[in-house]
Amino acid sequence: CVGPAAPGTLRDVSWLRAVGLTAGLFGGGVIGEALAERRDRLRFPPPGRFVSSRGKRLHVVDRGSGSPVVVMDASLGAWSSHWALVAEALADHTRVICYDRAGLGWSEGSGETRDLASMAEDLQTVIEELVDDEPVVLVGHGLGALACHRVAASSPIDALVMVDTFPADFNGALVLPTLPVATAADGELKHLMGVSRVSEWLRGRGDDVDVIASLTLQRSVRQAIAHERQTVISKADGEALLQPLSVPLRVVHSSRPFGRKEPNDYSFRWYAANEKLSTQSEDCMHFVIRDCDHWIPLHRPDAVVEPVRALLNKLRRAPSG
């Protein structure tokens, strides 16, 4: 087990590795990068186990015990490590399963264009492989929330929590807060700049900080992040996102998704999209988290834990059958 990192370790690791990646573009650094990646993979072995879906192995972290079972899907470019604070708090009360989408964290990549259908299929496989007949509460963040919604609309789950999900234009793409990423390198750099803040939220948790820093800089993970930024939202996906749900729904989102102090057109669109989702169930609650950016599970884990715990208690009180 790796000891706690000193303050600022994530920034130091991230940017030193980022400089190495840049040097690698000019030759000579590629071998060094490969050796560093191998070292990091040995240093941070998978903490969970694997299930197979569509010919690849997906990594899942399964902790706690009890029912209902909480199954969590992370935001764009994130994985089980980003749920650490929320999952640990909930594991004191029930069983919690976090999984890494294809190519992220410790999961094998697929090399294919991302779409909600394949993401939902992988998530559904995780549920079928690991959960028997217990009730299921799906918790999704960002892009993961869209995949959870698709599963909730077509499968017998028992409750859904959507955390700060992305607006979608419903005609072929996610609506991201910047122009479409022109190159993978551009997307990687933007992601690294955001990830550098994780050390502030995981202070005193050196293992989690170093894992996120190191795995984000793995070539395969960077490629998966670039692919996720180009996720295809089909017309059918968009229409499904507007359909009513028959399960309890909790919508949690930030007042300023990407840290801007003053709202802009995108912030208003983000707010409207999340607010619209909150009308899709007769049993719905809508929570706006003030002074918090998109990374609510890291910055304000309590804002996710509290509505999930309330749903667990509600489902436990409901008459069986």
Beta strands, then each sheet from edge to edge (+ up, - down):
strand 1: 49-53
strand 2: 56-63
strand 3: 69-73
strand 4: 96-99
strand 5: 136-141
strand 6: 159-163
strand 7: 249-254
strand 8: 284-289
sheet 1: 1+ 2- 4+ 3+ 5+ 6+ 7+ 8+
end
